[in-house]
Amino acid sequence: MSEPEHYPGLFQTAEGGWMTHKDFLSFIGGASPGESDTTERAMAWLRRQGVTGPIESLSPEDVSRLCAAAQKIILARKDREKHEHR
């Protein structure tokens, strides 16, 4: 397997897509509740997921796995909020 491509400020996903670091942190920040800065929430959530190094070193598989985990949390929260407001 070849080394994944790296472009400053961009992440590649395992599916071959690309996203900016800012978009990644904004999305991941949605998985962490709170009113603090999105980047702070995102970094705290990533630490809870075991990411201890710089985010720039995330592999495409890591990016996809973390986005999928965040998506599950975000969807579960929205579903719960939807049911609470009925």
DSSP file (Angstrom, degrees, kcal/mol; ACC not computed):
  #  RESIDUE AA STRUCTURE BP1 BP2  ACC     N-H-->O    O-->H-N    N-H-->O    O-->H-N    TCO  KAPPA ALPHA  PHI   PSI    X-CA   Y-CA   Z-CA
    1    1 A M              0   0    0      0, 0.0     2,-0.1     0, 0.0     0, 0.0   0.000 360.0 360.0 360.0 134.5    0.0    0.0    0.0
    2    2 A S        -     0   0    0      1,-0.1     3,-0.1     3,-0.0     0, 0.0  -0.367 360.0 -89.1 -80.9 161.4    1.4    3.4   -0.9
    3    3 A E        -     0   0    0      1,-0.1    -1,-0.1    -2,-0.1     3,-0.1  -0.478  51.0-108.9 -65.5 134.0    1.8    6.3    1.4
    4    4 A P        -     0   0    0      0, 0.0     2,-0.1     0, 0.0    -1,-0.1  -0.315  36.2-103.1 -65.0 150.5   -1.4    8.5    1.5
    5    5 A E        -     0   0    0     -3,-0.1     2,-0.4     1,-0.0     7,-0.2  -0.461  35.2-157.1 -71.3 145.3   -1.2   11.9   -0.2
    6    6 A H        +     0   0    0     -2,-0.1     5,-0.1    -3,-0.1    50,-0.0  -0.994  13.2 179.2-128.3 129.6   -0.9   14.8    2.2
    7    7 A Y  B >   -A   10   0A   0      3,-0.5     3,-2.3    -2,-0.4    -2,-0.0  -0.997  40.8-101.6-125.7 132.2   -1.8   18.4    1.3
    8    8 A P  T 3  S+     0   0    0      0, 0.0     3,-0.1     0, 0.0    -2,-0.0  -0.264 106.5   9.6 -54.9 129.8   -1.4   21.2    3.9
    9    9 A G  T 3  S+     0   0    0      1,-0.2    12,-1.9    11,-0.1     2,-0.4   0.456 112.4  96.5  82.7   0.6   -4.8   22.0    5.5
   10   10 A L  E <   -AB   7  20A   0     -3,-2.3    -3,-0.5    10,-0.2     2,-0.4  -0.947  54.3-156.1-127.2 145.9   -6.6   19.1    3.9
   11   11 A F  E     - B   0  19A   0      8,-3.4     8,-2.2    -2,-0.4     2,-0.4  -0.919  11.8-145.5-111.1 143.8   -7.5   15.6    5.1
   12   12 A Q  E     - B   0  18A   0     -2,-0.4    51,-0.3     6,-0.2     6,-0.2  -0.903  16.0-140.7-103.2 139.3   -8.2   12.7    2.8
   13   13 A T    >   -     0   0    0      4,-2.6     3,-1.8    -2,-0.4    48,-0.2  -0.531  25.9-109.2 -91.8 165.1  -10.9   10.2    3.8
   14   14 A A  T 3  S+     0   0    0     46,-1.2    47,-0.1     1,-0.3    -1,-0.1   0.757 120.4  59.4 -62.8 -23.9  -10.6    6.4    3.3
   15   15 A E  T 3  S-     0   0    0     45,-0.2    -1,-0.3    46,-0.0     3,-0.1   0.482 124.2-103.3 -84.8  -2.3  -13.3    6.8    0.6
   16   16 A G  S <  S+     0   0    0     -3,-1.8    -2,-0.1     1,-0.3     2,-0.1   0.440  79.1 130.2  96.6   0.2  -11.1    9.2   -1.4
   17   17 A G        -     0   0    0     -5,-0.0    -4,-2.6     1,-0.0     2,-0.4  -0.286  46.4-138.3 -80.5 172.3  -12.8   12.4   -0.4
   18   18 A W  E     +B   12   0A   0     -6,-0.2     2,-0.3    -3,-0.1    -6,-0.2  -0.970  20.2 174.6-131.5 146.6  -11.1   15.5    0.9
   19   19 A M  E     -B   11   0A   0     -8,-2.2    -8,-3.4    -2,-0.4     2,-0.1  -0.991  32.2-109.9-148.1 150.7  -12.1   18.0    3.6
   20   20 A T  E  >  -B   10   0A   0     -2,-0.3     4,-2.4   -10,-0.2   -10,-0.2  -0.396  28.9-117.4 -75.3 157.8  -10.3   20.9    5.1
   21   21 A H  H  > S+     0   0    0    -12,-1.9     4,-2.7     1,-0.2     5,-0.2   0.896 117.4  54.3 -59.0 -39.5   -9.0   20.7    8.7
   22   22 A K  H  > S+     0   0    0    -13,-0.3     4,-2.3     2,-0.2    -1,-0.2   0.922 109.1  46.1 -62.6 -45.5  -11.5   23.5    9.6
   23   23 A D  H  > S+     0   0    0      2,-0.2     4,-2.5     1,-0.2    -1,-0.2   0.898 112.3  52.0 -63.9 -40.4  -14.5   21.6    8.2
   24   24 A F  H  X S+     0   0    0     -4,-2.4     4,-2.9     1,-0.2     5,-0.2   0.946 112.1  44.9 -60.5 -49.2  -13.3   18.4   10.0
   25   25 A L  H  X S+     0   0    0     -4,-2.7     4,-2.4     1,-0.2    -2,-0.2   0.871 112.0  52.8 -65.3 -36.8  -13.0   20.2   13.3
   26   26 A S  H  X S+     0   0    0     -4,-2.3     4,-0.8    -5,-0.2    -1,-0.2   0.928 113.4  43.4 -63.6 -44.3  -16.4   21.9   12.8
   27   27 A F  H >< S+     0   0    0     -4,-2.5     3,-1.1     1,-0.2     4,-0.4   0.952 115.6  46.9 -66.2 -49.5  -18.1   18.6   12.2
   28   28 A I  H >< S+     0   0    0     -4,-2.9     3,-1.9     1,-0.3     4,-0.4   0.865 104.4  62.9 -61.0 -36.9  -16.3   16.7   15.0
   29   29 A G  H >< S+     0   0    0     -4,-2.4     3,-1.2     1,-0.3    -1,-0.3   0.786  91.9  66.3 -59.1 -27.6  -17.1   19.6   17.3
   30   30 A G  T << S+     0   0    0     -3,-1.1    -1,-0.3    -4,-0.8    -2,-0.2   0.679  93.6  59.7 -67.4 -17.7  -20.8   18.9   16.8
   31   31 A A  T <  S+     0   0    0     -3,-1.9    -1,-0.2    -4,-0.4    -2,-0.2   0.605  96.2  70.3 -84.5 -12.3  -20.3   15.5   18.6
   32   32 A S  S <  S-     0   0    0     -3,-1.2    -1,-0.1    -4,-0.4     9,-0.1  -0.923  82.1-136.6-110.8 117.3  -19.1   17.3   21.7
   33   33 A P        +     0   0    0      0, 0.0     2,-0.2     0, 0.0     3,-0.1  -0.255  53.0  80.9 -69.6 157.6  -21.8   19.1   23.7
   34   34 A G  S    S-     0   0    0      1,-0.1    -2,-0.1     2,-0.0     7,-0.0  -0.673  74.5-102.0 134.9 173.6  -21.2   22.5   25.1
   35   35 A E  S    S+     0   0    0     -2,-0.2     3,-0.1     2,-0.0    -1,-0.1   0.380  78.2 109.8-111.1   0.2  -21.0   26.2   24.3
   36   36 A S  S    S-     0   0    0      1,-0.2     5,-0.1    -3,-0.1    -2,-0.0  -0.092  85.9 -56.6 -71.0 176.2  -17.2   26.6   24.1
   37   37 A D     >  -     0   0    0      1,-0.1     4,-2.5     4,-0.1     5,-0.2  -0.224  49.1-125.4 -52.4 137.8  -15.3   27.2   20.9
   38   38 A T  H  > S+     0   0    0      1,-0.2     4,-2.8     2,-0.2     5,-0.2   0.885 110.2  51.6 -56.8 -42.1  -15.9   24.5   18.3
   39   39 A T  H  > S+     0   0    0      2,-0.2     4,-2.7     1,-0.2    -1,-0.2   0.907 109.6  49.5 -64.5 -40.8  -12.3   23.8   17.9
   40   40 A E  H  > S+     0   0    0      2,-0.2     4,-2.3     1,-0.2    -2,-0.2   0.927 113.0  46.8 -62.6 -44.5  -11.8   23.4   21.6
   41   41 A R  H  X S+     0   0    0     -4,-2.5     4,-2.5     2,-0.2    -2,-0.2   0.915 112.9  50.3 -62.7 -42.6  -14.8   21.0   21.8
   42   42 A A  H  X S+     0   0    0     -4,-2.8     4,-2.7    -5,-0.2    -2,-0.2   0.924 111.1  47.4 -63.0 -44.9  -13.5   19.1   18.8
   43   43 A M  H  X S+     0   0    0     -4,-2.7     4,-2.2     2,-0.2    -1,-0.2   0.889 112.0  50.4 -65.9 -38.0  -10.0   18.7   20.2
   44   44 A A  H  X S+     0   0    0     -4,-2.3     4,-1.9    -5,-0.2    -1,-0.2   0.923 111.8  48.1 -64.0 -43.2  -11.5   17.6   23.6
   45   45 A W  H  X S+     0   0    0     -4,-2.5     4,-1.2     1,-0.2    -2,-0.2   0.910 110.2  51.9 -63.6 -42.4  -13.7   15.0   21.8
   46   46 A L  H  <>S+     0   0    0     -4,-2.7     5,-2.6     1,-0.2     3,-0.3   0.895 107.3  52.5 -62.6 -39.6  -10.7   13.8   19.7
   47   47 A R  H ><5S+     0   0    0     -4,-2.2     3,-1.6     1,-0.2    -1,-0.2   0.901 106.8  53.1 -62.2 -39.4   -8.6   13.3   22.9
   48   48 A R  H 3<5S+     0   0    0     -4,-1.9    -1,-0.2     1,-0.3    -2,-0.2   0.766 106.0  55.0 -66.3 -23.2  -11.5   11.2   24.3
   49   49 A Q  T 3<5S-     0   0    0     -4,-1.2    -1,-0.3    -3,-0.3    -2,-0.2   0.418 127.9-100.0 -88.2   1.4  -11.3    9.1   21.2
   50   50 A G  T < 5S+     0   0    0     -3,-1.6     2,-0.8     1,-0.3    -3,-0.2   0.509  75.3 142.1  95.7   5.5   -7.6    8.5   21.8
   51   51 A V      < +     0   0    0     -5,-2.6    -1,-0.3     1,-0.2    -2,-0.1  -0.719  10.9 156.3 -82.1 111.6   -6.1   11.0   19.4
   52   52 A T        +     0   0    0     -2,-0.8    -1,-0.2    -3,-0.1     3,-0.1   0.630  49.4  64.8-111.4 -19.4   -3.1   12.3   21.2
   53   53 A G  S    S-     0   0    0      1,-0.2     2,-0.1     2,-0.0     5,-0.0  -0.222 102.1 -57.7 -95.0-173.1   -0.9   13.6   18.4
   54   54 A P    >   -     0   0    0      0, 0.0     3,-1.8     0, 0.0    -1,-0.2  -0.395  44.2-129.1 -66.2 141.9   -1.3   16.4   16.0
   55   55 A I  G >  S+     0   0    0      1,-0.3     3,-2.0     2,-0.2    -2,-0.0   0.779 103.1  73.5 -65.6 -23.7   -4.4   16.1   13.8
   56   56 A E  G 3  S+     0   0    0      1,-0.3    -1,-0.3   -45,-0.0   -46,-0.1   0.723  90.7  59.2 -61.6 -19.6   -2.4   16.6   10.7
   57   57 A S  G <  S+     0   0    0     -3,-1.8    -1,-0.3     2,-0.0    -2,-0.2   0.403  76.2 123.7 -91.3   3.6   -1.0   13.1   11.2
   58   58 A L    <   -     0   0    0     -3,-2.0    -3,-0.0    -4,-0.1    -7,-0.0  -0.406  59.2-130.9 -65.0 137.3   -4.4   11.4   11.0
   59   59 A S     >  -     0   0    0     -2,-0.1     4,-2.6     1,-0.1     5,-0.2  -0.421  24.9-105.9 -80.2 162.6   -4.6    8.7    8.3
   60   60 A P  H  > S+     0   0    0      0, 0.0     4,-2.3     0, 0.0   -46,-1.2   0.874 124.2  53.3 -55.6 -36.5   -7.5    8.7    5.9
   61   61 A E  H  > S+     0   0    0    -48,-0.2     4,-2.6     2,-0.2     5,-0.2   0.900 108.2  49.6 -66.3 -40.3   -8.9    5.7    7.8
   62   62 A D  H  > S+     0   0    0      2,-0.2     4,-3.0     1,-0.2     5,-0.3   0.927 109.9  50.9 -62.3 -45.1   -8.7    7.7   11.0
   63   63 A V  H  X S+     0   0    0     -4,-2.6     4,-2.4   -51,-0.3    -2,-0.2   0.934 113.6  44.4 -59.5 -47.2  -10.5   10.6    9.5
   64   64 A S  H  X S+     0   0    0     -4,-2.3     4,-2.4     2,-0.2    -1,-0.2   0.921 114.4  49.2 -64.3 -44.0  -13.3    8.4    8.1
   65   65 A R  H  X S+     0   0    0     -4,-2.6     4,-2.3     1,-0.2    -2,-0.2   0.919 113.4  46.2 -62.4 -44.5  -13.6    6.5   11.4
   66   66 A L  H  X S+     0   0    0     -4,-3.0     4,-2.5     2,-0.2    -1,-0.2   0.890 112.3  50.3 -67.9 -39.3  -13.8    9.6   13.5
   67   67 A C  H  X S+     0   0    0     -4,-2.4     4,-2.6    -5,-0.3    -1,-0.2   0.910 111.3  49.3 -64.2 -40.9  -16.3   11.3   11.2
   68   68 A A  H  X S+     0   0    0     -4,-2.4     4,-2.0     2,-0.2    -2,-0.2   0.910 112.0  48.0 -64.8 -41.7  -18.5    8.2   11.3
   69   69 A A  H  X S+     0   0    0     -4,-2.3     4,-1.8     2,-0.2    -2,-0.2   0.920 113.4  47.4 -65.0 -43.0  -18.3    8.1   15.1
   70   70 A A  H  X S+     0   0    0     -4,-2.5     4,-2.8     1,-0.2    -2,-0.2   0.906 109.2  54.5 -64.1 -40.9  -19.2   11.8   15.3
   71   71 A Q  H  X S+     0   0    0     -4,-2.6     4,-2.8     1,-0.2     5,-0.2   0.903 106.1  51.8 -61.0 -41.6  -22.0   11.4   12.9
   72   72 A K  H  X S+     0   0    0     -4,-2.0     4,-2.3     1,-0.2    -1,-0.2   0.916 112.3  46.2 -60.8 -42.9  -23.6    8.6   15.0
   73   73 A I  H  X S+     0   0    0     -4,-1.8     4,-2.4     2,-0.2    -2,-0.2   0.925 113.4  48.3 -65.9 -44.9  -23.4   10.8   18.1
   74   74 A I  H  X S+     0   0    0     -4,-2.8     4,-2.4     1,-0.2    -2,-0.2   0.921 113.6  46.7 -62.8 -45.1  -24.9   13.9   16.3
   75   75 A L  H  X S+     0   0    0     -4,-2.8     4,-2.5     2,-0.2    -1,-0.2   0.895 111.8  50.8 -66.1 -39.6  -27.7   11.9   14.8
   76   76 A A  H  X S+     0   0    0     -4,-2.3     4,-2.4    -5,-0.2    -1,-0.2   0.910 111.2  48.9 -63.6 -41.4  -28.6   10.2   18.1
   77   77 A R  H  X S+     0   0    0     -4,-2.4     4,-2.6     2,-0.2    -2,-0.2   0.920 112.0  48.0 -63.7 -44.3  -28.6   13.6   19.8
   78   78 A K  H  X S+     0   0    0     -4,-2.4     4,-2.3     2,-0.2    -2,-0.2   0.899 112.2  49.7 -64.2 -39.8  -30.9   15.1   17.1
   79   79 A D  H  X S+     0   0    0     -4,-2.5     4,-2.0     2,-0.2    -2,-0.2   0.920 111.8  48.2 -64.1 -43.6  -33.2   12.1   17.3
   80   80 A R  H  X S+     0   0    0     -4,-2.4     4,-2.0     1,-0.2    -2,-0.2   0.915 112.4  48.6 -63.2 -43.6  -33.4   12.4   21.1
   81   81 A E  H  X S+     0   0    0     -4,-2.6     4,-1.4     1,-0.2    -1,-0.2   0.883 109.1  53.8 -63.7 -38.9  -34.1   16.2   20.9
   82   82 A K  H  < S+     0   0    0     -4,-2.3    -1,-0.2     1,-0.2    -2,-0.2   0.908 111.2  45.1 -62.2 -42.8  -36.8   15.5   18.3
   83   83 A H  H >< S+     0   0    0     -4,-2.0     3,-1.0     1,-0.2    -1,-0.2   0.827 109.6  55.5 -71.6 -32.0  -38.5   13.0   20.7
   84   84 A E  H 3< S+     0   0    0     -4,-2.0    -1,-0.2     1,-0.2    -2,-0.2   0.791 104.8  54.0 -70.7 -27.1  -38.2   15.3   23.7
   85   85 A H  T 3<        0   0    0     -4,-1.4    -1,-0.2     1,-0.2    -2,-0.2   0.320 360.0 360.0 -92.1   8.8  -40.0   18.2   21.8
   86   86 A R    <         0   0    0     -3,-1.0    -1,-0.2    -5,-0.1    -2,-0.1   0.472 360.0 360.0 -82.3 360.0  -43.0   16.1   20.9
